[in-house]
């Protein structure tokens, strides 16, 4: 039985209790689903003619146009929010105090304001100055939704990028400065590429939020998918009832498919990044060079000196000195130093060197 970091491993009674709670919870959820189906059947929302409205070409075209409008807003707001996020993250990491304060205040302000209020305020502002804004004024709801999504999600993406930049090891930054790179060069060539790669799954997850937030366009009467579904459900009557439930189910399924596709992309990128081989490839080791011939000879081991060996060496050195001193006292080359025969006293030659006692 292994223990977890957050809690101890459950024992036999706890496991039995967890199984009981799981069964009870599953039965409760299943009961709610069955109850909802019976209620829909009683209201006539499951009749075949109610669901037959989706065979109408006009209904399908309306859903298609709403889906294209949603994707158009999402594509433009997603690209602009990424660009704004990069700009704000660089500004917040700037060494200039004024730029850093402005970026921080902008991020904190629009992260705190609800997105719906931002979109509605922009819509009213654009409608107020519609004639002065030209193209933007002609498509007030479209640009209000795009700008609102860009500002809010750009602030969130800026914090994501800033976290990625701060996660880059400090040693790499210092190495860049040691090579003579400026702060902008270190940011562009060293920190930002690693930050984007590390935070790419989080960035895509925030893009999923951007896609879902496009549904707020129905508040300002922008003809996106949810607004198109609401219009159809209010204008179509089948068996004296508005087919609200079938329309909501179909449109909800479309949103779920789009969000799951983006989430799957984020998961795939994360797994691919974890399997990628990064770093500098190490070259294969070369063959060792031929050793010099001196090293080929066997080397006798070094034996530490002992007291006996030191005494013997000193006796040998004393004997050699005495022998050298006796050999140099003879002038005629004899070893015993006796005078030569033939009478007279032998005089040593003038060129005889003095005995070398230190030899």
Buried (B, 14 or more C-beta within 10 A) or exposed (E): EEEEEEEEEEEEEEEEEEEEEEEEEEEEEEEEEEEEEEEBEEEBBBBEEBBEBBEEEEBEEBBEBBBEBBBBBBEBBBEBBBEBBBBBBBBBBBEEEEBBEBBBEBBEEBBEBEBBEBBBEBBEBBBEEEEEBEEBBEBBBBBBBBBBBBBBBBBBBBBBBBBBBEEBEEEEBEEBEEEEBEBEEBBEEBBBEBBBEBBBBBBBBBBBBBBBBBBBBBBBEBBBBBBBBBBBBEEBEBEEBBBBBBBBEBBEEBBEEBBEEBBEBBEEBBEEEEEEEEEEEEEEEEEEEEEEEEEEEEEEEEEEEEEEEEEEEEEEEEEEEEEBBEBBEBBEEEEEEEEEEEEEEEEEEEEEEEBEEEE
